[in-house]
Amino acid sequence: MHDLHCKNADEMHSLVLAKRVHELKDTQKGVDLMCHEMEKIYSEGMESGEKRGIEKGELKAKKETALSMAEEGMDIKMIARLVKVNEKDVQKWIDESLCVTK
């Protein structure tokens, strides 16, 4: 579990995981790959929002509101109902937020 919270490959215990993290974070090829993947994830999110008739700014506001509610300990079902988005989207936003903060 320790390795999953490390930002620096040098602090990891697993040599296999440390090697892969180093490849993704410290080489140009890895950085390019991660940028491409993040752009793809972002585009998919924008596309799914557009399919539901949600504008870019509106989706961002909904996400920020949902994350604030989650920080206050509110239930995901209630957040989704109040913000008027899918429960899966709320869970995804929370997971992404946790991933970024660790």
N, C-alpha and C positions, 0 to 999 in steps of 0.2 A: 504494500500500500504506500510505503514511503516514496518509492520511485514515481508513483503517479502524481505526486504533489510537488516534485522537484522541477524547477525551471531550468536548472543547469545540469547538463549531462554528466559533468564531473562529480556531482554529488550523489549519483545513482548507484545502487548496489548491483543491479542486474547489468552485466556487461552487454548483453544483447540489446536491451532497451536503451542503454546509454549510447551505444553505437548508432542506433536508428535515430535517436533524438539529435545526436550530433550531425548526422547526415542531413536531417530535415531543417535544422536551425543554423548550422554553421557552414553549409556549402551553398554556392549559388544555385546549383541544380535543385537542392532541397527547398530553398527559399522560393524559387520559381514555382515548384510543384505546390507548395503550401498556398502561395498567392493565387494560383490557378484554382485550387480546390475551394478556397474561401470565396473567390469571385463566383464560382459555380453555385455554392450554397446560398450566397446573397441573391443571385439572380433567380434561383428557384423560389426563394422566399418572396421576392418581389412579384414573380409570376403568379404564385399562389394567391397573393393578396389582390392582384389585379383581377384574377378569375372570380374572386368573391366581391369585386366592386369596391375594394378598399384602396384609397389613394396612398402614396408613399408616406406623406407626412402624417396621415391619419394612422397608418399602421405603426409608425414609430411612436406616436403618442400612446397608442394602445399598449404597446410593448412596455414603455416606461411606466405606465400606470399599473400594468399587471405585475411588473417586477417590484414596484413599491408595495403593492398589496401583499405579495409573497413575503417580502422582508418583514412585514408586520405579522406574519404567521397565518394569513388568510388561506383557506382551503382552495385548491386548484379549481374545483367545480364551481365554487362561488365566484372566483376571479373571472373564469371564462364566461359565466352568465352575466356578470356585471359589465365586463368590458366588451361583451358580444363577439367573442372569438371562440374557436375550437379549443377544447381542453388539451388536445395534442400540441397545439401551437403554444399555449401557455407553458406546458411542461418543457417544450423545446427551448423556449426563451429562458426559463429558469435554469435548465441544464447548461445552456450556453453561458449564462451569466456566472454560474458556479465555476465553469471551466476557465473563464477569463480571469476570475478573481484569485484562483489558486495558483 
